[in-house]
């Protein structure tokens, strides 16, 4: 039995966009990285090598991988495919990106879904905006959606209209933090890694959402201040088995003390410079 409505059950299939196909060349990286608000200039050759290691972790976990094709009309940000779609048991929902430079990514994702014979339930359109990094399943019937600069009220209204009545949509107001130009999503401070365990940065969590998690029986792994900006972004490939960016020893130890197995990859080029961790770089399809 499989479900699309989980962020913690064992992943069967997922979508990736290899750095080779997202970045294309060093010249293209040099032309785009500043305009797209990357923190620094990625090195193309090292990015490809690091991504090979990241994809190798996915393969070693027994996950079936489907790669998005190279597309010259998209930007470097297509490296982060989670943002372009939301997975539900009734079909995929194509997003409408809050970052204008990424507006064509959902269409490319839709072409892949058609090729894989994966149904598309609908699409966020017009003045509505949602990015997948603002969406996470608290449980199989509760979907949390961050309301911030990348996801607006109209996008949330359209999402609610597409969802089945069995899904409880919880809107989570996001802080201003560094402002509209920054990539700040719900999953910047919340990553579930089991049905009752999540990695969080409570300093930026809205009190009602934190209280909801505790009321649902969640144990919270609290990321320390000195590691929070990337350490909170971890991918559960199975309950308490996570893939995380290397270089955050305190958070890793806290996850392990909570009973999690932690697999790490080198991500200075593909994650830290673009502010996109392992959840951002994957779009899980179905989970067991």
C-alpha positions in Angstrom: 0.0 0.0 0.0 1.3 3.5 -0.9 0.5 7.0 0.0 1.4 10.4 -1.4 0.2 12.1 1.8 3.3 11.7 4.0 6.7 13.3 4.5 8.1 10.4 6.6 7.1 7.0 5.3 9.6 5.1 3.2 10.1 6.8 -0.2 9.4 4.5 -3.2 9.8 7.0 -6.0 11.1 10.6 -6.2 12.0 13.3 -8.7 15.4 14.8 -8.9 17.0 17.4 -11.2 20.8 16.7 -11.4 23.1 19.7 -11.0 24.5 18.9 -14.4 21.1 19.6 -16.0 20.0 22.5 -13.7 23.3 24.5 -13.9 24.3 23.4 -17.4 27.8 25.1 -17.4 30.0 27.4 -15.3 29.2 30.3 -17.7 25.4 29.8 -17.1 26.1 29.7 -13.3 28.1 32.9 -13.6 25.3 34.7 -15.4 22.5 33.7 -13.0 23.7 33.2 -9.4 23.6 36.8 -8.2 20.3 37.6 -9.9 18.7 34.5 -8.2 20.0 35.6 -4.8 22.5 32.8 -4.2 24.8 33.4 -1.3 27.9 32.8 -3.4 29.0 31.5 -6.9 28.7 27.7 -7.2 31.5 25.8 -8.8 30.0 23.8 -11.6 32.4 20.9 -11.6 32.2 20.5 -7.8 28.5 20.8 -7.9 28.2 17.9 -10.3 30.5 15.8 -8.2 28.6 16.6 -5.0 25.3 15.9 -6.6 26.5 12.5 -7.8 27.1 11.7 -4.1 23.7 13.0 -3.1 21.9 10.9 -5.8 24.0 7.9 -4.7 22.6 8.2 -1.3 19.1 8.0 -2.7 20.0 5.0 -4.8 21.6 3.2 -1.8 18.3 3.7 0.0 16.5 1.6 -2.7 14.6 4.6 -4.1 13.4 4.7 -7.7 14.6 8.0 -9.2 13.1 9.9 -12.1 15.2 12.8 -13.4 13.8 16.0 -14.8 15.3 16.7 -18.2 17.7 19.5 -19.1 15.7 22.6 -20.1 17.4 25.8 -21.2 14.2 27.8 -20.5 14.6 27.2 -16.7 17.0 28.7 -14.3 19.5 27.2 -11.9 16.8 27.0 -9.3 15.2 24.0 -11.1 17.8 22.1 -9.0 15.1 22.3 -6.2 12.1 20.4 -7.6 10.0 20.1 -4.4 8.8 23.7 -4.8 7.0 23.1 -8.1 4.4 20.4 -6.9 2.5 19.1 -4.0 1.8 15.4 -3.6 -1.7 14.2 -2.6 -3.5 10.8 -2.8 -5.9 12.2 -5.4 -3.1 13.4 -7.7 -0.3 15.9 -7.9 -1.0 19.6 -7.6 1.2 21.9 -9.7 2.2 25.0 -7.9 2.4 28.6 -9.1 5.8 29.9 -7.9 6.1 32.9 -5.7 9.6 33.6 -7.2 9.0 35.0 -10.7 12.1 33.5 -12.2 10.7 30.0 -11.4 7.3 30.3 -12.9 8.0 27.8 -15.7 9.1 25.0 -13.4 5.6 23.5 -12.7 4.9 23.1 -16.4 8.2 21.1 -16.8 7.1 19.0 -13.8 3.7 18.4 -15.4 5.4 17.0 -18.5 7.3 14.5 -16.4 4.2 13.4 -14.5 2.4 12.8 -17.8 5.3 10.7 -19.0 5.2 8.7 -15.7 1.4 8.4 -15.9 0.9 10.2 -12.6 -2.4 12.0 -12.4 -2.5 15.8 -11.9 -5.3 16.9 -9.6 -5.1 20.6 -10.5 -2.9 23.7 -10.6 -2.6 26.9 -8.6 -3.2 29.7 -11.0 -3.6 33.5 -11.6 -2.9 35.6 -8.5 -2.5 32.5 -6.3 1.0 31.5 -5.4 2.3 28.4 -3.5 5.7 26.8 -3.3 6.2 23.2 -2.2 8.7 24.2 0.4 5.8 25.9 2.3 3.8 22.6 2.4 4.4 19.6 4.7 2.2 16.7 5.9 1.9 16.7 9.7 0.1 13.4 9.4 -1.8 11.7 6.5 -4.8 13.9 7.0 -3.2 17.2 8.1 -1.4 19.4 5.7 0.5 22.5 7.1 0.9 25.4 4.7 3.2 28.4 5.4 1.7 31.8 4.6 4.7 33.9 3.6 6.2 35.8 0.7 6.3 32.7 -1.6 2.7 31.5 -0.7 -0.2 33.8 -0.5 -3.8 33.7 0.7 -5.2 33.1 -2.8 -2.9 30.2 -3.4 -4.0 28.7 -0.1 -7.6 29.2 -1.0 -7.1 27.4 -4.3 -5.2 24.6 -2.6 -8.0 24.2 -0.1 -10.6 24.0 -2.9 -8.6 21.2 -4.6 -8.1 19.1 -1.5 -10.5 16.3 -0.4 -12.7 17.0 2.7 -10.7 14.5 4.6 -7.6 16.8 4.6 -7.4 19.4 7.3 -5.4 22.3 6.0 -3.5 24.3 8.7 -2.3 27.7 7.7 1.0 28.7 9.4 1.9 32.4 9.3 5.6 32.9 8.5 7.8 35.7 9.9 9.2 38.5 7.8 12.7 37.4 8.8 15.1 38.7 6.0 12.3 40.0 3.7 10.7 39.1 0.4 14.1 38.4 -1.4 15.1 35.7 1.0 14.1 32.0 0.5 12.2 31.3 3.7 9.7 28.5 3.7 7.7 26.5 6.3 10.3 23.8 6.0 13.0 26.3 6.9 12.0 25.6 10.5 10.0 22.4 10.3 11.0 19.0 8.9 9.1 15.9 10.1 11.2 12.8 10.3 8.7 10.4 11.9 5.0 10.4 12.7 5.9 11.8 16.1 9.3 13.4 15.6 10.3 16.6 13.9 13.5 18.7 13.5 12.5 22.3 14.3 13.9 25.8 14.9 11.5 27.0 17.5 12.8 30.6 17.6 11.0 31.3 14.3 8.0 29.0 14.8 4.5 30.5 15.3 3.3 29.5 18.8 0.0 28.0 17.6 1.8 25.7 15.2 4.3 24.6 17.8 1.5 23.9 20.2 -0.3 21.9 17.5 2.7 19.7 17.0 3.1 19.1 20.8 -0.7 18.4 21.1 -0.3 15.8 18.3 2.4 14.0 20.3 5.4 15.2 18.4 8.9 15.2 20.0 10.9 18.2 18.8 14.5 18.1 17.9 15.6 21.7 18.6 18.2 23.0 16.2 20.7 25.3 17.9 21.0 29.0 16.9 24.5 28.5 15.4 23.3 25.8 13.0 19.7 26.6 12.2 19.8 28.2 8.7 20.5 24.9 7.0 20.5 22.2 9.7 16.7 22.2 9.9 16.3 21.1 6.3 16.5 17.3 6.5 14.8 14.6 4.4 13.1 11.6 5.9 13.7 8.7 3.4 12.0 6.5 6.0 10.8 6.9 9.6 13.8 8.1 11.6 16.2 7.6 8.6 17.2 10.9 7.3 19.5 12.5 4.7 21.1 15.7 5.9 23.7 18.2 4.8 27.1 17.5 6.4 28.7 20.0 8.7 26.1 20.4 11.4 27.4 18.1 14.2 25.1 19.4 17.0 21.9 18.8 15.1 23.1 15.4 13.9 23.9 14.3 17.4 20.5 15.5 18.6 18.7 13.5 15.8 20.8 10.4 16.7 19.9 10.7 20.3 16.3 10.8 19.3 16.8 7.4 17.5 17.4 8.6 14.0 19.9 7.2 11.5 21.6 10.2 9.7 23.1 10.0 6.3 25.1 13.0 5.1 26.3 14.5 1.8 28.6 17.3 0.9 26.4 20.3 0.0 28.5 23.5 0.1 27.9 24.0 -3.6 24.5 22.5 -4.2 22.7 23.3 -0.9 24.3 26.1 1.1 25.0 28.6 -1.7 21.4 28.3 -3.0 19.8 27.8 0.4 18.2 24.5 -0.6 18.7 21.4 1.4 17.8 17.7 0.7 14.0 18.3 1.0 14.3 21.1 -1.6 16.3 18.9 -3.9 13.7 16.1 -4.0 10.1 15.8 -4.9 9.0 12.5 -3.4 6.1 10.9 -5.3 4.7 7.9 -3.4 5.8 6.4 -0.1 5.1 3.0 1.4 
